[in-house]
Amino acid sequence: MITFQKIRWKNFLSTGNHFSEIDFIKNGTNLIVGTNGTGKSTVLDALTFSLFNKPFRKINKSQLINATNEKDCLVEVEFDINGRQYIVRRSIKPNLFEIEVDGQKMHKQSDDRAMQKILEENILKVNYKSFTQIVILGSSAFVPFMQLSGTNRREVIEDLLDIRIFSAMNTIIRDKIKKQKENIQVLDLKKDNVKDKLEMQEKFIEELDNRGKENIKGKRTKIDSLIEDAEKYSLENQQLENDVFNKTQEQEKVTGSNKKLKSLNNLKGKISNKVSTITKEHKFFTENTVCPTCTQDIEESFRLNRISDAQTKAKELQSGYKELEEAIKNEEERERLFTKLTKEITKLNNGISQNNTRISGFNRQIRDLESEIQKITDQLANRNTEHGKLEEFNQNLQSIFKELADRKTEIMYHDFAYTLLKDDGVKTKIIKNYLPFINQQVNRYLQKMDFYINFKLNEEFSETIESPIHENFSYSSFSEGEKMRIDLALLFTWREVARVKNSVNTNLLIMDEVFDSSLDGMGTDEFLKIIRYVIKDANVFVISHKADLHDKFESVIRFEKVKGFSQMAS
């Protein structure tokens, strides 16, 4: 239960720079009076402003500051909830919002909106709309329950029955369902991605096997061809080497012919010179009998001997010269053969060298191919890694499938809970159980105010009203005084429901000018009996400017204007 103890304010509306303070628990029934404009209704605005940061009447927040002083607008309200003492302070110029609990200021949250949420949801456990339905009635700015929309009516009753938590839970579950659906969408995308990767990996492994085997086969065929070519050139080299050997053997037979030929040519030169000398001598002795130099006669026998010797030597030399020419001819032939063989051997060796180069190239290609085959073989041998990746994708996919199944199961449970917590679910069942009590109490209070009608609210919070004169009336069908009786009966009923449920039960009841326009004399008397004898544990404050009500209340609080400022009369 919320027990309001006191409220105080200054520089608020028409109140000046001094505190006006009202004790909420001193007396059970209180009358607040004053002429128009003296500020007797200010307590309503101060109370809702302090608790909900908005005035009760339709006043802009900037207009709450006293127009003369224009600063230090402050409102404080004290109340008790289950033995804990609270003070709520709000100020404008400077701006201030703080909550004090058992003498300690509550830790400031991120902003005033967060603090306001804590105040309404965790401390008061009631919002502005529901608070005003059970605490305040009668002001021109007030919207009675019967004039609220169906949705707002439901909110009030849910607050009274303390079942708004189901709406909060429903909102949480709805958000969870939304989040789960978003997660499922993400998981579906993830699943498709992993499936694509799995299929690609399977194709890659298959292609790896096929391509690897085909590559190895092709490379081995190439190796076989290269080996065959190398062997062909190796055989050719063997034949060439045999040819080189044979020609080298032949060449050895004519080796040295060049040197011998030079020697023979030298000898030929010498013989030629000697033949020339002998020929000159034979010619000299043949043609001369007298020495040309000394003019002496040459002895004939000497001359003849010399001629004979010359002829003999000439014959010998000519014979030897022919033999020498034949030998030179033979040696020249051997020299030609040697040169020919040298060229042939060189050509053969060049062919061998070229074949060896080819064979080396073939062997290099073979080694490269064998290295490539080894790499492919290693890849094939190591494709366990790729199979490991494939298994990992499979495991990921199974994990995603499981998570999807879990998410869908959660959604199923959440959908079930969401259905239960919807307006037509468990809340409706609870409301349905309380509707007979609500209708009973409304009609009870109507009868106490001598208003004999049968008032019923259905599960959609629409009214059915039957009277002795008319059937199927509605709230709008009645006069303003009759409407006020219905509003009062509902107000008292809501307070009774709150008391029974201990939800938004409070000691405070404020009614603004309910006697001044809508209730006749009989209704006023019956109303006063109700607030005095029927409403339990309530501190009632009635705002009015009727002078004939003073003796009907335990306390009278008078407001007046002094020098343009509102204040409580002493």
Steps between C-alpha positions, in 0.01 A plus 500: 500500500612853417450726801534863397615710793552857385565726204664843488566744219628851426526725197252260343221654296358788709693399815789732582841446657370333813388144555139395506469163673214256540504210747330206332461272806404734783123483437270256329280755323626835382336788320712732286321826435567835348363736244575455131866559419632465857690178417289241682541253209878552487551192717378282210757640259775491763427135581498371140795722403714367783412137423458496120669820376171634360228720657149367552339783311579595142789733579830523315795400715665837439190668650541318833770746612361797687473779246626761745804328651582292191737263683542250786183311418508199738256224596563226759273209584557252783348153513549156652490165324519187715702673771745675265501878505518686166539866405468609136627846404457687175622847424495733200763770461714334612381167365509223758357151532609280788363216708592451864454158663523470878703819516743400219492648150447237235793457261443712190425297191608585149230764460173625653295271276672194647438632851135565415462145374642366829263724697189382309587134444703404807386735777144627433417213265240716330493744209338840476178379342428232760612723789253769409216245472527397865633815666340798325148574374298795389734744335416638159830360367424155635380227261270259690532129446182484294638759258824310441558286192472124530881468495546757777222339705684170474826663615331641811340169596820308430684737735233455767507121468879506489508311173685758289798277563341258254500774237862575579578128481307480175702788360823330608389171347391677182844663479658161564291345223606781268862451601472124457351545154787735413743240637329231291537717190870542580532125564320422173748719314785340693360154423479576127853639507639191674306271263653683204846464654433130567394436141798697368736303725352169384542605137849625574602166655344310211669728249823475694492120476402495134733780395784356703467155349465640150799726550710212629393284208577772246836577657599132514412465130719800430780349709475174307523693173802695626671180619436348161649803327798500734560132436475561124768768517705290738501216244586749228788625713627147541510462123667840465754412765578176315544701182728743683698211638541337160593826333739580779661164438528584134633842584770352719627315195565821317607696800834678437459529123511873525837499672635241262362695209686807616820299532456353153429843354815630664691210358344563163623856518847391584503246214365761264776737604757230460362401158517862401863522615597182315310614194690831504830318550421254212408796284818690599738218421307407193508850360840620624855367427666816630443642844303822457662646800870424460484423121706185552414185310300242688654164492293285274503188712409702799221670307370167367513339844312789642239477226473123557473540874240768449298278266526209742396710800226659295356158414521392861337820618225476237427146603489601866289807413238280334494278802476806723211646295323167529561502875379863524192406297428215739550721801275770353234235452541394861484863607169547311369185659601624846327836442190327367491267800551795737199678350294185514600434862420864589162469333433175682604655834275798430216259440577322825518834682166607354344169594639531853346848522169354388531212745585748781190702407288187498637398840435849640143486374466154647624623840262799485209276411590255774516793745157616385369145533639489852330827587167376365553171682570692820187709446297190451662345801436816699139545387408380846531870579232573242292216638551655843362828367209308353430337836524840668241640259279199572530555873428871461195419291371250755561756775303760305216251441491428874505869587224563247295222655564644848404850384182374338414307817556815704278696262233233539515534880514879477205501260309293751592738784428801275153361428437447871616851587303678228205713598262213428712250693572461871445873565144472369438204726623695803295806401198275441533365854505854643225648284216372723669658803561826311141519377369410846704777663403762240130425550550495880646853495233620256228380735668674793468820292130421435567426135319175423625365173658171398851581376713230334840501332571214261834343410558773239433763772192626322208588724147367511263707712145409587261714698139457615400744229738423217687198371835495324606845611853618456713734709449782253123467539499646854512852636823650632392435860421137419829465315679637809334234716621230259852653499502507882374143522778387262761702693395338829492160331850543359625591844327193642656278233841655570452439872404135443785441252743725689616622158474881474326534833550844655372706791447812293177604328461848350178626340488832327168687501282187494240678710505824311322406184404137453361372834174617644433529870394141549793373301737715703372365830527143382847563363615646831367194679698278264832679547446517873373152577560277197836597349753336732856609578461811287603859549245689294555854367206673339564822307199730496386859534173409673481666842234270644726195510743614768333321790492169312883454496759441769732763357458806283797634299447849368693660212511873435683753286738739678680761292446292188632176650300196609548379854334291765306707756631464848 
